[in-house]
Amino acid sequence: MNRDKKFALALREVKTYVWNEMPEATLSFVGLFGSQNYNLDNEDSDIDLKAVVFLSMEDVIRNRKLSKVVDFYFGKVTFKDAWSFLKEASKGSPNTLEAINSEWSRWYTYTLLSTKGFKVNKSALAGLFNAHLKKYRKKPFKGGYHIYRTHHLLKLGAASYYYNEDFNVPPVSKSDKEFLLGVKEGAFLYSAAQLDALEGSVDRIMKGYKYKVDKELVNNVVKLIKEWYIFDKQKLG
């Protein structure tokens, strides 16, 4: 089954779940994060999604939040309410912004579309890089391809990118993909010199870096969310 069909079936399951388990909520966004975004998946790869809903007005008045992970047959779905989602996006959360910018994302209301304007927090990406690097130095593991992936995200200053067989965007190349697939399957191992070089590169990228929250964009999204609750007219269908 190809990636598009898998995603379509997963979307249907998520919409059905929201309809049955959250009848008072409105689904706003579903986005994919994980190996599919990097063309590093295989037939057995899970599809992990982030889903955002507008809770009922009663829930908002009572200041209720939503943050839970639900297991589906295709993978895991992390559900967030709109306010919690905005908080994560505004902080430059790599996983959240990856889902927002994924080619496999669907928007069901206009309200949160502008969150695509948030920049990834390189400090958070560097934290992920260092955590994977430390773990890999102790013992190589299949998920070690994230070391290279997060390094490239830092170099690109991006939340996500997609490996394309026909069009290579520096520093991403077909050879990179083949290497990462090898790491993922345990066929290739990083050498100590490679790990040292990647670590040194990240240190140089992060020198003097400080993430700044885009307060103007935050205020704009807050305004749109409030308007949604007042007018409820921004549905895409």
C-alpha positions as a Markdown table, in Angstrom:
| # | Residue | x | y | z |
|---|---|---|---|---|
| 1 | Met | 0.0 | 0.0 | 0.0 |
| 2 | Asn | 1.5 | 3.4 | -1.0 |
| 3 | Arg | 2.1 | 6.2 | 1.4 |
| 4 | Asp | -0.8 | 8.4 | 0.2 |
| 5 | Lys | -3.3 | 5.6 | 0.6 |
| 6 | Lys | -2.0 | 4.8 | 4.1 |
| 7 | Phe | -2.3 | 8.4 | 5.1 |
| 8 | Ala | -5.9 | 8.7 | 3.7 |
| 9 | Leu | -7.0 | 5.6 | 5.7 |
| 10 | Ala | -5.3 | 7.0 | 8.8 |
| 11 | Leu | -7.1 | 10.3 | 8.4 |
| 12 | Arg | -10.5 | 8.5 | 8.1 |
| 13 | Glu | -9.8 | 6.7 | 11.4 |
| 14 | Val | -8.8 | 9.9 | 13.2 |
| 15 | Lys | -12.0 | 11.7 | 11.9 |
| 16 | Thr | -14.1 | 8.8 | 13.0 |
| 17 | Tyr | -12.5 | 8.8 | 16.4 |
| 18 | Val | -13.1 | 12.5 | 17.0 |
| 19 | Trp | -16.7 | 12.1 | 15.8 |
| 20 | Asn | -17.4 | 9.2 | 18.2 |
| 21 | Glu | -15.2 | 10.1 | 21.2 |
| 22 | Met | -15.2 | 13.9 | 21.1 |
| 23 | Pro | -18.6 | 14.8 | 19.7 |
| 24 | Glu | -18.4 | 18.4 | 21.0 |
| 25 | Ala | -15.0 | 19.0 | 19.5 |
| 26 | Thr | -14.1 | 20.2 | 16.0 |
| 27 | Leu | -11.2 | 18.7 | 14.2 |
| 28 | Ser | -8.9 | 21.5 | 12.9 |
| 29 | Phe | -5.7 | 19.9 | 11.7 |
| 30 | Val | -3.9 | 16.5 | 11.2 |
| 31 | Gly | -0.3 | 16.3 | 10.3 |
| 32 | Leu | 2.3 | 13.6 | 10.0 |
| 33 | Phe | 5.7 | 13.4 | 11.7 |
| 34 | Gly | 8.2 | 10.6 | 11.3 |
| 35 | Ser | 10.1 | 8.7 | 8.7 |
| 36 | Gln | 7.6 | 9.3 | 5.9 |
| 37 | Asn | 8.5 | 12.9 | 5.9 |
| 38 | Tyr | 12.0 | 12.0 | 5.0 |
| 39 | Asn | 11.2 | 9.2 | 2.5 |
| 40 | Leu | 12.9 | 6.8 | 5.0 |
| 41 | Asp | 9.9 | 4.6 | 5.7 |
| 42 | Asn | 9.2 | 1.0 | 4.6 |
| 43 | Glu | 6.0 | -1.1 | 4.4 |
| 44 | Asp | 6.1 | -1.8 | 8.1 |
| 45 | Ser | 6.6 | 1.8 | 9.3 |
| 46 | Asp | 4.0 | 3.2 | 11.6 |
| 47 | Ile | 2.2 | 6.4 | 10.7 |
| 48 | Asp | 2.4 | 8.8 | 13.6 |
| 49 | Leu | 0.2 | 11.9 | 13.6 |
| 50 | Lys | -0.6 | 15.0 | 15.5 |
| 51 | Ala | -4.2 | 16.1 | 15.6 |
| 52 | Val | -5.6 | 19.4 | 16.8 |
| 53 | Val | -9.2 | 20.0 | 17.9 |
| 54 | Phe | -11.2 | 23.0 | 19.0 |
| 55 | Leu | -12.8 | 21.9 | 22.3 |
| 56 | Ser | -16.3 | 23.0 | 23.2 |
| 57 | Met | -17.0 | 26.5 | 24.5 |
| 58 | Glu | -17.9 | 24.9 | 27.9 |
| 59 | Asp | -14.4 | 23.2 | 28.0 |
| 60 | Val | -12.7 | 26.5 | 27.2 |
| 61 | Ile | -14.7 | 28.4 | 29.9 |
| 62 | Arg | -13.6 | 25.7 | 32.4 |
| 63 | Asn | -10.0 | 26.0 | 31.1 |
| 64 | Arg | -9.9 | 22.3 | 30.1 |
| 65 | Lys | -6.9 | 21.2 | 28.0 |
| 66 | Leu | -6.4 | 18.2 | 25.8 |
| 67 | Ser | -3.1 | 16.3 | 25.5 |
| 68 | Lys | -3.3 | 12.6 | 25.0 |
| 69 | Val | -1.8 | 9.9 | 22.8 |
| 70 | Val | -4.1 | 7.3 | 21.3 |
| 71 | Asp | -2.9 | 4.0 | 19.8 |
| 72 | Phe | -4.4 | 3.1 | 16.4 |
| 73 | Tyr | -3.7 | 0.1 | 14.2 |
| 74 | Phe | -1.5 | 2.3 | 11.9 |
| 75 | Gly | 0.5 | 4.1 | 14.7 |
| 76 | Lys | 0.0 | 6.7 | 17.4 |
| 77 | Val | -1.9 | 9.9 | 17.3 |
| 78 | Thr | -1.2 | 12.8 | 19.6 |
| 79 | Phe | -4.3 | 14.9 | 20.2 |
| 80 | Lys | -4.0 | 18.5 | 21.4 |
| 81 | Asp | -6.5 | 21.3 | 21.9 |
| 82 | Ala | -5.9 | 24.5 | 19.9 |
| 83 | Trp | -4.4 | 26.5 | 22.8 |
| 84 | Ser | -1.9 | 23.7 | 23.7 |
| 85 | Phe | -1.0 | 23.3 | 20.1 |
| 86 | Leu | -0.3 | 27.1 | 19.7 |
| 87 | Lys | 1.9 | 27.0 | 22.8 |
| 88 | Glu | 4.0 | 24.2 | 21.3 |
| 89 | Ala | 4.2 | 25.8 | 17.9 |
| 90 | Ser | 5.2 | 29.2 | 19.3 |
| 91 | Lys | 8.0 | 27.6 | 21.2 |
| 92 | Gly | 9.4 | 26.1 | 18.0 |
| 93 | Ser | 8.7 | 22.4 | 18.9 |
| 94 | Pro | 10.5 | 20.4 | 16.2 |
| 95 | Asn | 7.9 | 17.6 | 16.1 |
| 96 | Thr | 5.0 | 20.0 | 16.0 |
| 97 | Leu | 6.4 | 22.1 | 13.3 |
| 98 | Glu | 7.4 | 19.0 | 11.3 |
| 99 | Ala | 3.7 | 17.9 | 11.3 |
| 100 | Ile | 2.6 | 21.4 | 10.4 |
| 101 | Asn | 5.0 | 21.6 | 7.4 |
| 102 | Ser | 4.6 | 18.0 | 6.3 |
| 103 | Glu | 3.4 | 17.2 | 2.8 |
| 104 | Trp | 0.9 | 14.9 | 4.5 |
| 105 | Ser | -1.0 | 17.4 | 6.5 |
| 106 | Arg | -4.7 | 18.3 | 6.3 |
| 107 | Trp | -6.4 | 21.5 | 7.5 |
| 108 | Tyr | -10.1 | 21.5 | 8.4 |
| 109 | Thr | -10.3 | 25.1 | 9.5 |
| 110 | Tyr | -8.5 | 28.2 | 8.4 |
| 111 | Thr | -7.8 | 29.3 | 11.9 |
| 112 | Leu | -4.5 | 27.7 | 12.6 |
| 113 | Leu | -3.0 | 27.9 | 9.1 |
| 114 | Ser | -0.8 | 30.8 | 10.1 |
| 115 | Thr | 1.1 | 28.6 | 12.6 |
| 116 | Lys | 3.1 | 27.5 | 9.5 |
| 117 | Gly | 4.9 | 30.8 | 10.0 |
| 118 | Phe | 6.7 | 29.8 | 13.2 |
| 119 | Lys | 10.4 | 29.0 | 13.0 |
| 120 | Val | 11.9 | 25.8 | 14.4 |
| 121 | Asn | 13.7 | 26.2 | 17.7 |
| 122 | Lys | 17.3 | 25.2 | 16.9 |
| 123 | Ser | 18.0 | 24.7 | 20.6 |
| 124 | Ala | 15.3 | 22.0 | 20.8 |
| 125 | Leu | 16.7 | 20.4 | 17.7 |
| 126 | Ala | 20.2 | 20.5 | 19.1 |
| 127 | Gly | 18.9 | 18.9 | 22.3 |
| 128 | Leu | 17.4 | 16.0 | 20.2 |
| 129 | Phe | 20.7 | 15.7 | 18.3 |
| 130 | Asn | 22.7 | 15.5 | 21.5 |
| 131 | Ala | 20.4 | 13.0 | 23.1 |
| 132 | His | 20.6 | 10.6 | 20.1 |
| 133 | Leu | 24.3 | 11.1 | 19.8 |
| 134 | Lys | 24.9 | 10.3 | 23.5 |
| 135 | Lys | 22.8 | 7.2 | 23.2 |
| 136 | Tyr | 24.5 | 6.1 | 20.0 |
| 137 | Arg | 28.0 | 6.5 | 21.5 |
| 138 | Lys | 27.0 | 4.1 | 24.2 |
| 139 | Lys | 25.5 | 1.6 | 21.9 |
| 140 | Pro | 24.5 | 1.9 | 18.2 |
| 141 | Phe | 20.8 | 1.6 | 17.5 |
| 142 | Lys | 18.5 | 1.7 | 14.5 |
| 143 | Gly | 17.0 | 5.1 | 15.4 |
| 144 | Gly | 20.5 | 6.5 | 15.1 |
| 145 | Tyr | 19.6 | 8.0 | 11.7 |
| 146 | His | 18.0 | 10.8 | 13.7 |
| 147 | Ile | 21.6 | 12.0 | 14.4 |
| 148 | Tyr | 22.1 | 12.8 | 10.8 |
| 149 | Arg | 18.5 | 14.0 | 10.3 |
| 150 | Thr | 18.5 | 16.5 | 13.1 |
| 151 | His | 22.0 | 17.7 | 12.0 |
| 152 | His | 20.6 | 18.5 | 8.5 |
| 153 | Leu | 17.6 | 20.2 | 9.9 |
| 154 | Leu | 19.9 | 22.5 | 11.9 |
| 155 | Lys | 22.0 | 23.2 | 8.8 |
| 156 | Leu | 18.8 | 24.0 | 6.7 |
| 157 | Gly | 17.2 | 25.9 | 9.6 |
| 158 | Ala | 14.0 | 24.0 | 8.8 |
| 159 | Ala | 11.4 | 22.0 | 10.6 |
| 160 | Ser | 11.2 | 19.3 | 7.9 |
| 161 | Tyr | 12.4 | 18.3 | 4.5 |
| 162 | Tyr | 11.7 | 15.5 | 2.1 |
| 163 | Tyr | 14.2 | 13.3 | 0.3 |
| 164 | Asn | 13.5 | 13.3 | -3.4 |
| 165 | Glu | 15.1 | 10.8 | -5.8 |
| 166 | Asp | 15.1 | 13.3 | -8.7 |
| 167 | Phe | 15.7 | 16.6 | -7.1 |
| 168 | Asn | 18.4 | 16.9 | -4.4 |
| 169 | Val | 18.5 | 19.9 | -2.2 |
| 170 | Pro | 22.0 | 20.5 | -0.6 |
| 171 | Pro | 23.1 | 19.2 | 1.8 |
| 172 | Val | 20.6 | 16.5 | 1.3 |
| 173 | Ser | 21.5 | 14.0 | -1.4 |
| 174 | Lys | 20.6 | 10.5 | -2.6 |
| 175 | Ser | 23.7 | 9.1 | -1.0 |
| 176 | Asp | 22.6 | 10.6 | 2.3 |
| 177 | Lys | 19.3 | 8.7 | 2.0 |
| 178 | Glu | 21.1 | 5.4 | 1.2 |
| 179 | Phe | 23.4 | 5.9 | 4.2 |
| 180 | Leu | 20.5 | 6.7 | 6.6 |
| 181 | Leu | 18.5 | 3.7 | 5.4 |
| 182 | Gly | 21.5 | 1.6 | 6.1 |
| 183 | Val | 21.9 | 3.1 | 9.6 |
| 184 | Lys | 18.2 | 2.5 | 10.2 |
| 185 | Glu | 18.4 | -1.1 | 9.1 |
| 186 | Gly | 21.6 | -1.7 | 11.0 |
| 187 | Ala | 23.7 | -2.3 | 7.9 |
| 188 | Phe | 25.9 | 0.8 | 8.4 |
| 189 | Leu | 27.4 | 2.2 | 11.5 |
| 190 | Tyr | 28.7 | 5.7 | 12.2 |
| 191 | Ser | 32.5 | 5.9 | 12.8 |
| 192 | Ala | 33.8 | 7.8 | 15.7 |
| 193 | Ala | 35.2 | 10.4 | 13.3 |
| 194 | Gln | 31.8 | 10.9 | 11.7 |
| 195 | Leu | 30.1 | 11.4 | 15.1 |
| 196 | Asp | 32.8 | 13.9 | 16.1 |
| 197 | Ala | 32.5 | 15.8 | 12.8 |
| 198 | Leu | 28.7 | 16.0 | 13.2 |
| 199 | Glu | 29.0 | 17.1 | 16.8 |
| 200 | Gly | 31.5 | 19.8 | 15.9 |
| 201 | Ser | 29.2 | 21.1 | 13.1 |
| 202 | Val | 26.3 | 21.4 | 15.5 |
| 203 | Asp | 28.4 | 23.2 | 18.0 |
| 204 | Arg | 29.4 | 25.8 | 15.3 |
| 205 | Ile | 25.7 | 26.2 | 14.2 |
| 206 | Met | 24.5 | 26.8 | 17.8 |
| 207 | Lys | 27.2 | 29.2 | 18.7 |
| 208 | Gly | 25.5 | 32.5 | 19.8 |
| 209 | Tyr | 22.1 | 31.2 | 18.9 |
| 210 | Lys | 19.0 | 32.2 | 20.9 |
| 211 | Tyr | 15.4 | 31.4 | 20.0 |
| 212 | Lys | 12.9 | 34.2 | 20.0 |
| 213 | Val | 9.2 | 33.7 | 20.2 |
| 214 | Asp | 7.4 | 35.5 | 17.4 |
| 215 | Lys | 5.0 | 37.4 | 19.7 |
| 216 | Glu | 3.2 | 39.2 | 16.8 |
| 217 | Leu | 2.4 | 35.8 | 15.2 |
| 218 | Val | 1.2 | 34.4 | 18.5 |
| 219 | Asn | -1.1 | 37.4 | 19.1 |
| 220 | Asn | -2.5 | 37.0 | 15.5 |
| 221 | Val | -3.3 | 33.3 | 16.1 |
| 222 | Val | -4.8 | 34.0 | 19.5 |
| 223 | Lys | -7.1 | 36.5 | 17.8 |
| 224 | Leu | -8.1 | 34.0 | 15.1 |
| 225 | Ile | -8.9 | 31.3 | 17.7 |
| 226 | Lys | -11.0 | 33.7 | 19.7 |
| 227 | Glu | -12.8 | 34.7 | 16.5 |
| 228 | Trp | -13.5 | 31.1 | 15.7 |
| 229 | Tyr | -15.2 | 30.6 | 19.0 |
| 230 | Ile | -17.3 | 33.7 | 18.4 |
| 231 | Phe | -18.3 | 33.3 | 14.8 |
| 232 | Asp | -17.5 | 29.6 | 14.0 |
| 233 | Lys | -17.3 | 30.5 | 10.3 |
| 234 | Gln | -13.8 | 29.4 | 9.3 |
| 235 | Lys | -14.4 | 25.8 | 8.5 |
| 236 | Leu | -12.7 | 24.3 | 5.4 |
| 237 | Gly | -15.0 | 21.2 | 5.5 |
